[in-house]
Amino acid sequence: MIHVHKASKQYGDLHALHDVSFKVSEGEIIGLLGLNGAGKTTTMRLITGVTSPTSGIVQVNTLDPIVQHLEVSKLLGYLPENNPLYTDMTVSEYLILLHDIKHETSLDTIEKVVEQTGLAGYLYRKIDTLSRGYRQRVGLAASLVGNPSLLILDEPTSGLDPIEQEKIRKLIMHLGKHKTVLFSTHILSEVEEIATRIIILHKGRLVYDGDNPKKKGSVESLFKHYVS
């Protein structure tokens, strides 16, 4: 589903990524780890077509996210780290807007998304009145409009209280039963609980790509080994 081969990204004198290569197969839940500045967000932006690689190949289902951006956008849902929302709109207005942009023909998809994300009681609330946790739910709902087969989630639980973090984790685990998921986080126990596979970036380079050991504290040990 995702094919990244020797991808590099340079911003002026800053090398954000160096020859990163990995593949993601359908049905995997990938936890993307790394310190701040490791290249996690850059990697996600390359896959979603927000930016282009300086060199190398990035493909989603053999499609180029830059050249074939519209086709790729139909395959994936993206929740950026800063979760940009039109906060002066109600939840319903926002989701219908995205529904229309993606040329969906039935509102049934919105109903399903609302049910999945627990937003039924908030449809007519303005987004700027919602808590951070529910704004994250709106962002997740937005990424699900159009029923994409691939989800790219950049720190989906960042800044949430422990209760909301747990709710979002459970939602991601549920979504992972039917979709391919690539998510980044600084919460190592989150990866331990959710991911089927782990990719670790350090200073723009891929330093680990393998199965989640699934033992308590093992992800923390693995992470410290590769980034220390």
Beta strands, then each sheet from edge to edge (+ up, - down):
strand 1: 2-11
strand 2: 14-24
strand 3: 29-33
strand 4: 55-60
strand 5: 76-79
strand 6: 150-154
strand 7: 180-184
strand 8: 197-202
strand 9: 205-211
sheet 1: 2+ 1- 4+
sheet 2: 5+ 6+ 7+ 3+ 8+ 9-
end
